[in-house]
Each structure stands twice: as C-alpha cells, then as structure tokens.
Amino acid sequence: AGVRHASVAQARTTEDRFRDFLETSTPVQRDVEPLPLPARKLQACYSTQLFDQGPNEVETYLRETRGLQKRTLRKYGVGRANYNFLDDANQWVKAECVSFPWIM
C-alpha cells in the first residue's frame, strides 16, 4: 500500500471549484410582477393600533427596549399589526408584530 499523490489537476481547492461555478453559472430569470405596495390607509391603521388603543407590548418594546421615542415612531409610520404564522405543529398562530411602512 503506497502513498497516492494527487496530480496538480486533482489538487484544486473547493474555493477554486466554487469560483469556477460562479463564473459559469447564470442566475435564474423569472418573469414575475413585483408585489404591490400596501395601501396607505392600512399602514395608518397599524400606526393607530400602536398608539391609540392603550398600552401594549409592541409599543413598550419599541420605546423601552429599543429606545425609540414616540415622535420618531409616528414620524416614520411604525405601527402594530397581527399576522398569522405557522408553528412547529403546522398550525396557524396569531402574533402581534411591529409593522414598518414601505418607503419609496
């Protein structure tokens, strides 16, 4: 059982192979329309839910943990919204979330 020596061609590193892959591959092109921006009225509703419905965990988190002032949150239209997410049991669970507006 002798020692096997790799030829120079076989001694290419993973990095070399990855670089070659990037140089020869082409990105997938998809003809998909961009998603529409959320309605301004909907974002206004989220901002209202953050400030005008009494104390809530989202506002407390943003102000106390993240150190954001109420006027800053209002200026940038940050809000509170409920969204549904799948849990580990593949069941929909409602979660209270921070909502940031689309600024274009």
C-alpha positions, 0 to 999 in steps of 0.5 A, spaced: 500 500 500 503 506 497 502 513 498 497 516 492 499 523 490 494 527 487 496 530 480 496 538 480 489 537 476 486 533 482 489 538 487 484 544 486 481 547 492 473 547 493 474 555 493 477 554 486 471 549 484 466 554 487 469 560 483 469 556 477 461 555 478 460 562 479 463 564 473 459 559 469 453 559 472 447 564 470 442 566 475 435 564 474 430 569 470 423 569 472 418 573 469 414 575 475 410 582 477 413 585 483 408 585 489 404 591 490 405 596 495 400 596 501 395 601 501 396 607 505 390 607 509 392 600 512 399 602 514 395 608 518 391 603 521 397 599 524 400 606 526 393 607 530 393 600 533 400 602 536 398 608 539 391 609 540 388 603 543 392 603 550 398 600 552 401 594 549 407 590 548 409 592 541 409 599 543 413 598 550 418 594 546 419 599 541 420 605 546 423 601 552 427 596 549 429 599 543 429 606 545 425 609 540 421 615 542 414 616 540 415 622 535 420 618 531 415 612 531 409 616 528 414 620 524 416 614 520 409 610 520 411 604 525 405 601 527 402 594 530 399 589 526 397 581 527 399 576 522 398 569 522 404 564 522 405 557 522 408 553 528 412 547 529 405 543 529 403 546 522 398 550 525 396 557 524 398 562 530 396 569 531 402 574 533 402 581 534 408 584 530 411 591 529 409 593 522 414 598 518 411 602 512 414 601 505 418 607 503 419 609 496 
